[in-house]
């Protein structure tokens, strides 16, 4: 991981510095959703919510009108009218109940579809060629991508839906009841200091001013929650990752008696999280003075505002309650921001984390646009060729000796380098993962080529699926699976082919490498390039591997990159990997220092 810095870190750090581009990041996510397969379902659900919320607002007006007739019948002691209004209420309540259930279903389905759209898009962007590899070395933005893809996208879908539906509902109720409240304010004469005057729609203006002042104070108190929540999610992610890491290495901790040190580290991460949580608690407590105080005063505020009309004889008792209900609906619509200022801060922080991660993934494709690149071609002679190859690693510029190499099909080659010489960087360059450098790599025309990294990829699932990967398991017979396992000294696993498990946890490192080489017998590639994979095999497994390439895979090429050339007699070609402190500096914008340190190439024009 230390080798994936330089240009990657520089570019992504530049992108991270512009995380406050909220509008741009929001538009980025909206465009992604607009191009997703879920866009049709999301549009239908949004239209359904608009209709249901609109119908609910209309029924709320009907309920508000019913309030006047019902309480007037009580004030007048009109029993027949009272009974008739009760039947009306049953109809109104039944309609509102049905609408509430429909809104709940649409709301939850919208959350699910929105989460599906965001998560599928992030997975697709993350697992685009080379991006997951590059961003993992890109600093803070690439730490724990599972948090952003799983937790943050889920939270973003939930909060976005709740805020969107709440805002729509508040807007429709506001539009619906402003007219009612304005009408109830007509003809009301107010008295102040012995003077009488009339303010058209004074109840509407009172509700606007009441909610506006509270919203302004709430925002000034609660806006600091945005960066605090963003930092909280980052520290939550770090703590969770550390806990998982400690659990997966519990045996090593116990053997080395490292529980004490690990406990100190975990408690330090917890302490860093608690610092942020205490700040959030402080801001939230101050915010609650406004939100809770607003709610308590709202109990009497509508009656106080409507009382002049009632005392002037412009409103009956039922009309007073109707005005109070309309005022409550208007001010509740206006206080949407007051009630949700903390949630809005949380939503904005989550959106920034998700969208900034997506933009960083897209920026991976534009890294080092003006920097010197290694040329990849296809050999016309079905050979693997290196011509003047130089690779920039974060620690040095490296080159092959000799400079011109041709390896034909069926030959075996060893590339040896001292620790820190950049062996993994060379392997990544051959695999097309690392592009910075100079010279040419000509890959064989036959595409039956298998790269074997230092740590093999061992997916979860049935053992036969793991062995067959990336092909389907039904491509091979049980006898072929068993023969491959026996050939690599793993006969004890032959009876567990249908057993599912975490094989990367259940098997030792040599067993995992043996499993990876057992795949060779199944897939029979013509070209195999291994990064220190042979070194991790046990002595019997290494002997079995060399015997395998001498017999069953005698027509296949094995290229082993190693730091300990102990099996050189098996290999026809032996290449040396060495540092190149000065000679190739002209190939790169930054080049190498005299001591071999590399200043990695910067992206062309930065990251937009």
NORWOFEN-V75349 format. One record per residue. N is the residue number from 0. SS is DSSP state (helix for helix, strand for strand, loop for the rest). PHI is phi as a letter, one per 40 degrees, with the letter a starting at -180 (NA if undefined). NEAR is the number of other C-alpha atoms within 8 Angstrom. Layout:
n->{N;N}
ss->{SS;SS}
phi->{PHI;PHI}
near->{NEAR;NEAR}
//
This chain:
n->{0;1;2;3;4;5;6;7;8;9;10;11;12;13;14;15;16;17;18;19;20;21;22;23;24;25;26;27;28;29;30;31;32;33;34;35;36;37;38;39;40;41;42;43;44;45;46;47;48;49;50;51;52;53;54;55;56;57;58;59;60;61;62;63;64;65;66;67;68;69;70;71;72;73;74;75;76;77;78;79;80;81;82;83;84;85;86;87;88;89;90;91;92;93;94;95;96;97;98;99;100;101;102;103;104;105;106;107;108;109;110;111;112;113;114;115;116;117;118;119;120;121;122;123;124;125;126;127;128;129;130;131;132;133;134;135;136;137;138;139;140;141;142;143;144;145;146;147;148;149;150;151;152;153;154;155;156;157;158;159;160;161;162;163;164;165;166;167;168;169;170;171;172;173;174;175;176;177;178;179;180;181;182;183;184;185;186;187;188;189;190;191;192;193;194;195;196;197;198;199;200;201;202;203;204;205;206;207;208;209;210;211;212;213;214;215;216;217;218;219;220;221;222;223;224;225;226;227;228;229;230;231;232;233;234;235;236;237;238;239;240;241;242;243;244;245;246;247;248;249;250;251;252;253;254;255;256;257;258;259;260;261;262;263;264;265;266;267;268;269;270;271;272;273;274;275;276;277;278;279;280;281;282;283;284;285;286;287;288;289;290;291;292;293;294;295;296;297;298;299;300;301;302;303;304;305;306;307;308;309;310;311;312;313;314;315;316;317;318;319;320;321;322;323;324;325;326;327;328;329;330;331;332;333;334;335;336;337;338;339;340;341;342;343;344;345;346;347;348;349;350;351;352;353;354;355;356;357;358;359;360;361;362;363;364;365;366;367;368;369;370;371;372;373;374;375;376;377;378;379;380;381;382;383;384;385;386;387;388;389;390;391;392;393;394;395;396;397;398;399;400;401;402;403;404;405;406;407;408;409;410;411;412;413;414;415;416;417;418;419;420;421;422;423;424;425;426;427;428;429;430;431;432;433;434;435;436;437;438;439;440;441;442;443;444;445;446;447;448;449;450;451;452;453;454;455;456;457;458;459;460;461;462;463;464;465;466;467;468;469;470;471;472;473;474;475;476;477;478;479;480;481;482;483;484;485;486;487;488;489;490;491;492;493;494;495;496;497;498;499;500;501;502;503;504;505;506;507;508;509;510;511;512;513;514;515;516;517;518;519;520;521;522;523;524;525;526;527;528;529;530;531;532;533;534;535;536;537;538;539;540;541;542;543;544;545;546;547;548;549;550;551;552;553;554;555;556;557;558;559;560;561;562;563;564;565;566;567;568;569;570;571;572;573;574;575;576;577;578;579;580;581;582;583;584;585;586;587;588;589;590;591;592;593;594;595;596;597;598;599;600;601;602;603;604;605;606;607}
ss->{loop;loop;loop;loop;loop;loop;helix;helix;helix;helix;helix;helix;helix;helix;helix;helix;loop;loop;loop;loop;loop;helix;helix;helix;helix;helix;helix;helix;helix;helix;helix;helix;helix;helix;loop;loop;loop;loop;helix;helix;helix;helix;helix;helix;helix;helix;helix;helix;helix;helix;helix;helix;helix;helix;helix;helix;helix;helix;helix;helix;helix;helix;helix;helix;helix;helix;helix;helix;helix;helix;helix;helix;helix;helix;helix;loop;loop;loop;helix;helix;helix;helix;helix;helix;helix;helix;helix;helix;helix;helix;helix;helix;helix;helix;helix;helix;helix;helix;helix;helix;helix;helix;helix;helix;helix;helix;helix;helix;helix;helix;helix;helix;helix;helix;helix;helix;helix;helix;helix;helix;helix;helix;helix;helix;helix;helix;loop;loop;loop;loop;helix;helix;helix;helix;helix;loop;loop;loop;helix;helix;helix;helix;loop;loop;helix;helix;helix;helix;helix;helix;helix;helix;helix;helix;helix;helix;helix;helix;helix;helix;helix;helix;helix;helix;helix;helix;helix;helix;helix;helix;helix;helix;helix;helix;helix;helix;helix;helix;helix;helix;helix;helix;helix;helix;loop;loop;loop;loop;loop;strand;strand;strand;loop;loop;strand;strand;strand;loop;loop;loop;loop;helix;helix;helix;helix;helix;helix;helix;helix;helix;helix;helix;helix;helix;helix;helix;helix;helix;helix;helix;helix;helix;loop;loop;helix;helix;helix;helix;helix;helix;helix;helix;helix;helix;helix;helix;helix;helix;helix;helix;helix;helix;helix;helix;helix;helix;helix;helix;loop;helix;helix;helix;helix;helix;helix;loop;loop;loop;helix;helix;helix;helix;helix;helix;helix;helix;helix;helix;helix;helix;helix;helix;helix;helix;helix;helix;helix;helix;helix;helix;helix;helix;helix;helix;helix;helix;helix;helix;helix;helix;helix;helix;helix;helix;helix;helix;helix;helix;helix;helix;helix;helix;helix;helix;helix;helix;helix;helix;helix;helix;helix;loop;loop;loop;loop;loop;helix;helix;helix;helix;helix;helix;helix;helix;helix;helix;helix;helix;helix;helix;helix;helix;helix;helix;loop;helix;helix;helix;helix;helix;helix;helix;helix;helix;helix;helix;helix;helix;helix;helix;helix;helix;helix;helix;helix;helix;helix;helix;helix;helix;helix;helix;helix;helix;helix;helix;loop;loop;loop;loop;loop;loop;strand;loop;strand;strand;strand;strand;loop;loop;loop;loop;loop;strand;strand;strand;strand;strand;strand;strand;strand;strand;loop;loop;loop;loop;strand;strand;strand;strand;strand;loop;loop;strand;strand;strand;strand;loop;loop;loop;loop;strand;strand;strand;strand;strand;loop;loop;loop;loop;loop;loop;helix;helix;helix;helix;helix;helix;helix;helix;loop;loop;loop;loop;loop;strand;strand;strand;strand;strand;strand;strand;strand;loop;loop;loop;loop;loop;strand;strand;strand;strand;loop;loop;loop;loop;loop;loop;loop;loop;strand;strand;helix;helix;helix;helix;helix;helix;loop;loop;loop;loop;helix;helix;helix;loop;loop;helix;helix;helix;helix;helix;helix;helix;helix;helix;helix;loop;loop;loop;helix;helix;helix;helix;helix;helix;loop;loop;loop;strand;strand;loop;helix;helix;helix;helix;loop;loop;helix;helix;helix;helix;helix;helix;helix;helix;helix;helix;helix;helix;helix;helix;helix;loop;loop;loop;strand;strand;strand;strand;strand;loop;loop;loop;loop;loop;loop;loop;helix;helix;helix;helix;helix;helix;helix;helix;helix;helix;helix;helix;loop;loop;loop;loop;loop;loop;strand;strand;strand;strand;strand;strand;loop;loop;loop;loop;loop;helix;helix;helix;loop;loop;strand;strand;strand;strand;strand;strand;strand;loop;loop;loop;loop;loop;helix;helix;helix;loop;loop;loop;loop;strand;loop;loop;loop;loop;loop;strand;loop;loop;loop;loop;loop;loop;loop;loop;loop;loop}
phi->{NA;c;c;b;b;g;d;c;c;c;c;c;c;c;c;c;c;b;c;c;c;c;c;c;c;c;c;d;c;c;c;c;c;c;b;c;c;c;c;c;c;c;c;c;c;c;c;c;c;c;c;c;c;c;c;c;c;c;c;c;c;d;c;c;c;c;d;c;c;c;c;c;c;c;c;c;f;c;c;d;c;d;c;c;c;c;c;c;c;d;c;c;c;c;c;c;c;c;c;c;c;c;c;c;c;c;c;c;c;c;d;c;c;c;c;c;c;c;c;c;c;c;c;c;c;c;c;c;d;g;c;c;c;c;c;c;b;b;g;c;c;c;c;f;c;c;c;c;c;c;c;c;c;c;c;c;c;c;c;c;c;c;c;c;c;c;c;c;c;c;c;c;c;c;c;c;c;c;c;c;c;c;c;c;c;c;g;c;b;b;b;a;f;g;b;b;a;b;b;d;g;c;c;c;c;c;c;c;c;c;c;c;c;c;c;c;c;c;c;c;c;c;c;c;c;c;c;c;c;c;c;c;c;c;c;c;c;c;c;c;c;c;c;c;c;c;c;c;b;c;c;c;c;c;c;c;f;c;c;c;c;c;c;c;c;c;c;c;c;c;c;c;c;c;d;c;c;c;c;c;c;c;c;c;c;c;c;c;d;c;c;c;c;d;c;c;c;c;c;b;d;c;c;c;c;c;c;d;c;c;c;c;g;c;b;c;c;c;c;c;c;c;c;d;c;c;c;c;c;c;c;c;c;c;c;d;c;c;c;b;c;c;c;c;c;c;c;c;c;c;c;c;c;c;c;c;c;c;c;c;c;c;c;d;c;b;c;g;d;c;c;c;b;c;c;b;b;b;c;c;b;f;b;c;b;b;b;f;c;b;b;c;b;c;b;a;c;b;a;c;b;c;c;b;b;b;b;c;c;g;c;b;b;b;b;b;a;c;d;g;c;g;c;c;c;c;d;c;c;c;c;g;c;b;b;c;i;a;g;b;b;b;c;c;c;c;c;c;b;b;c;b;c;d;b;c;c;b;c;c;h;c;c;c;c;c;c;c;d;c;c;c;c;c;c;b;c;c;c;c;d;c;c;c;c;c;c;b;g;b;c;c;c;c;c;b;d;c;c;b;i;c;c;c;b;c;b;c;d;c;c;c;c;c;c;c;c;c;c;d;c;c;c;f;c;c;b;b;b;b;b;f;c;c;c;c;c;c;d;c;c;c;c;c;c;c;c;c;c;c;b;d;b;c;c;c;c;b;b;b;c;a;b;b;c;c;b;d;d;c;b;c;b;b;b;b;b;b;c;b;c;b;d;b;c;c;c;b;c;b;g;b;c;c;c;g;c;b;b;c;c;c;c;c;g;g;b;c}
near->{5;6;9;11;12;11;12;14;11;11;14;14;10;10;13;9;7;7;10;6;7;8;6;7;14;11;8;10;10;8;8;10;12;7;7;9;6;11;11;7;8;11;8;8;11;9;8;9;12;9;8;11;13;10;9;11;12;9;11;8;10;9;10;11;9;11;11;14;10;13;11;12;12;10;9;6;7;9;8;6;9;12;8;8;11;9;8;9;10;8;8;11;8;8;9;10;8;8;12;9;8;9;11;8;8;11;12;8;9;12;11;9;11;11;13;9;13;13;12;8;11;10;9;8;11;10;9;8;5;8;13;11;8;11;14;11;14;15;11;5;11;11;7;9;7;7;9;12;12;9;9;12;14;10;9;12;13;10;10;9;11;9;10;8;10;9;9;10;12;12;9;11;12;12;8;11;13;11;8;9;14;13;8;8;12;8;6;11;11;9;8;6;4;5;6;8;7;8;8;7;12;9;12;12;8;9;12;10;8;9;12;10;8;13;11;8;9;13;10;7;10;13;10;8;12;11;8;11;13;12;9;11;8;8;11;9;10;10;11;8;9;9;9;8;8;10;7;7;8;8;6;8;12;9;7;6;7;10;8;7;7;10;8;8;8;11;8;8;11;9;8;9;11;8;8;11;9;8;9;11;8;8;12;10;8;9;11;9;8;11;12;8;9;9;8;7;8;9;7;7;8;12;9;8;9;12;9;11;12;12;8;9;7;9;11;9;11;14;10;14;11;12;12;11;9;13;14;10;11;14;12;9;12;13;12;11;8;12;8;9;12;11;8;9;13;12;11;9;12;14;11;13;11;12;12;13;11;11;11;12;13;9;12;11;7;10;13;12;7;6;12;11;8;15;8;9;8;9;12;7;6;12;14;12;13;13;10;11;14;13;14;12;12;13;10;15;17;14;13;12;9;7;10;9;8;8;11;9;11;10;11;12;14;15;12;14;14;7;6;6;11;13;13;7;12;9;13;10;12;9;8;8;9;9;8;12;13;13;11;13;14;12;12;12;10;7;5;7;10;8;8;12;10;8;7;9;5;9;8;10;10;11;13;10;10;11;12;14;9;4;6;8;10;5;7;9;7;6;6;9;13;10;8;12;14;10;10;14;10;12;10;5;8;11;6;7;9;8;8;8;9;9;11;10;7;7;8;8;7;9;10;13;14;13;12;13;10;13;13;9;10;11;7;9;10;12;12;13;13;15;14;12;13;11;7;9;12;7;6;7;11;10;8;11;10;9;8;10;12;8;7;7;10;9;8;14;13;13;12;13;14;14;9;7;8;4;6;8;5;7;11;9;8;10;11;10;15;10;10;11;14;9;6;11;10;7;9;11;8;9;13;14;9;7;6;13;12;14;9;12;12;12;14;11;4;8;12;4}
//
